[in-house]
Amino acid sequence: HQGRTVHFSGSETLGTHNTLSGEQCVAAGNMLADRTVIDAMVQAFEQGEGQLADRLLAAMHAAIAAGGEAGPVHSAALVVVGELTWPIINLRVDWADENPIGELQKLWVAYRPQVQDYIDRALAPDRSPGYGVAGDDR
């Protein structure tokens, strides 16, 4: 939160690996197709716009475009923690035959306009509007 970054990779890190600190970010990976994958992530994050989740997804897309992992990618996740005691964004694709980051992007696009509503409902359920679903009598 003060803008400093740190990273460490031990001597047992698997495959081609790299770590890089950037402006307000750290990217790290192992079993990479190429070390430059991490450079692409940091550059995309730093140049990205929008919410933190948008910038993180831009970094993931850049990583895939730069070669991604040495093997196939089947899963992706996006977790964002803020000032609350729980993640305000926690989305994941456990398995996709193709393009799990694209599938994660779709989840984020659907969830993005609802983030604040979910936070508000968790903090003050008695003051939150009903959703008109079964079991929600408000």
C-alpha positions as CSV (number, residue, x, y, z in Angstrom):
1,H,0.0,0.0,0.0
2,Q,3.0,2.3,0.2
3,G,4.2,1.5,-3.3
4,R,7.1,-0.8,-2.4
5,T,7.4,-4.2,-3.9
6,V,9.4,-7.4,-3.1
7,H,9.8,-10.8,-4.6
8,F,11.7,-14.0,-4.0
9,S,12.1,-17.2,-5.9
10,G,14.0,-20.0,-4.3
11,S,16.5,-22.4,-5.9
12,E,13.8,-25.0,-6.4
13,T,11.6,-23.0,-8.8
14,L,10.5,-25.2,-11.6
15,G,11.3,-24.7,-15.3
16,T,11.9,-21.4,-16.9
17,H,11.1,-18.7,-14.4
18,N,11.3,-15.0,-13.8
19,T,10.2,-12.3,-11.4
20,L,10.0,-8.6,-12.0
21,S,9.0,-5.6,-9.9
22,G,7.2,-2.8,-11.7
23,E,5.3,0.4,-10.8
24,Q,2.8,-0.8,-8.1
25,C,3.2,-4.4,-9.1
26,V,5.2,-7.6,-9.1
27,A,4.9,-10.4,-11.6
28,A,6.3,-13.9,-11.2
29,G,6.0,-17.2,-13.0
30,N,7.5,-20.6,-13.4
31,M,7.3,-23.2,-16.1
32,L,7.2,-20.3,-18.6
33,A,7.5,-20.6,-22.3
34,D,10.0,-17.7,-22.1
35,R,11.3,-15.4,-19.4
36,T,9.9,-12.4,-21.4
37,V,6.4,-13.5,-20.4
38,I,6.9,-11.7,-17.1
39,D,8.2,-8.6,-18.8
40,A,5.0,-8.5,-20.9
41,M,2.9,-8.8,-17.8
42,V,4.5,-5.9,-16.0
43,Q,4.4,-3.7,-19.1
44,A,0.7,-4.4,-19.7
45,F,-0.2,-3.8,-16.0
46,E,1.7,-0.5,-15.9
47,Q,0.1,0.7,-19.1
48,G,-3.4,-0.7,-18.3
49,E,-6.4,1.5,-17.4
50,G,-9.4,0.9,-15.4
51,Q,-9.9,-0.9,-12.1
52,L,-7.2,-3.1,-10.6
53,A,-9.0,-6.2,-11.9
54,D,-9.0,-4.7,-15.5
55,R,-5.2,-4.1,-15.2
56,L,-4.6,-7.6,-13.8
57,L,-6.6,-9.2,-16.7
58,A,-4.6,-7.1,-19.2
59,A,-1.4,-8.5,-17.7
60,M,-2.8,-12.1,-18.0
61,H,-3.7,-11.5,-21.7
62,A,-0.3,-10.1,-22.4
63,A,1.4,-13.1,-20.7
64,I,-0.5,-15.5,-23.0
65,A,0.3,-13.3,-26.0
66,A,4.0,-13.5,-25.0
67,G,4.0,-17.3,-24.9
68,G,2.4,-18.0,-21.5
69,E,3.3,-21.3,-19.8
70,A,5.5,-24.0,-21.4
71,G,2.5,-26.3,-21.5
72,P,-1.3,-25.7,-22.1
73,V,-3.2,-23.3,-19.8
74,H,-6.5,-24.6,-18.6
75,S,-7.3,-22.5,-15.6
76,A,-7.2,-18.8,-14.4
77,A,-8.2,-16.9,-11.4
78,L,-8.7,-13.3,-10.3
79,V,-8.7,-12.3,-6.6
80,V,-8.7,-8.7,-5.4
81,V,-8.5,-7.8,-1.8
82,G,-9.2,-4.3,-0.5
83,E,-9.8,-2.7,2.9
84,L,-12.4,-5.3,3.9
85,T,-11.6,-8.6,5.5
86,W,-12.7,-10.7,2.5
87,P,-11.8,-10.6,-1.2
88,I,-14.1,-8.2,-3.0
89,I,-13.4,-10.0,-6.3
90,N,-12.9,-13.8,-6.3
91,L,-13.5,-15.3,-9.8
92,R,-12.0,-18.4,-11.3
93,V,-12.1,-20.8,-14.2
94,D,-11.1,-24.2,-13.0
95,W,-11.0,-25.8,-16.4
96,A,-11.4,-24.6,-19.9
97,D,-10.2,-26.6,-23.0
98,E,-9.3,-23.3,-24.6
99,N,-8.8,-19.7,-23.5
100,P,-9.4,-19.8,-19.8
101,I,-8.3,-16.1,-19.5
102,G,-10.9,-15.2,-22.0
103,E,-13.5,-17.1,-20.0
104,L,-12.3,-15.3,-16.9
105,Q,-12.6,-12.0,-18.7
106,K,-16.3,-12.8,-19.5
107,L,-16.9,-13.5,-15.8
108,W,-15.3,-10.1,-14.8
109,V,-17.4,-8.2,-17.4
110,A,-20.6,-9.8,-15.9
111,Y,-19.5,-9.2,-12.3
112,R,-17.9,-5.7,-12.6
113,P,-21.2,-3.7,-12.4
114,Q,-22.3,-5.7,-9.4
115,V,-19.2,-5.5,-7.2
116,Q,-20.4,-2.6,-5.1
117,D,-23.9,-4.1,-4.7
118,Y,-22.4,-7.2,-3.2
119,I,-20.2,-5.2,-0.9
120,D,-23.2,-3.1,0.3
121,R,-25.4,-6.1,0.8
122,A,-22.7,-7.9,2.9
123,L,-22.1,-4.8,5.1
124,A,-25.7,-3.8,5.6
125,P,-28.1,-6.6,4.4
126,D,-31.1,-4.9,6.2
127,R,-30.6,-1.7,4.1
128,S,-29.9,-3.4,0.8
129,P,-32.6,-3.8,-1.9
130,G,-34.0,-7.2,-2.6
131,Y,-33.1,-9.0,-5.7
132,G,-36.6,-10.4,-6.4
133,V,-35.5,-14.0,-6.2
134,A,-37.1,-16.8,-4.2
135,G,-36.4,-16.5,-0.5
136,D,-35.7,-12.7,-0.7
137,D,-38.8,-11.2,0.8
138,R,-37.6,-7.5,0.6
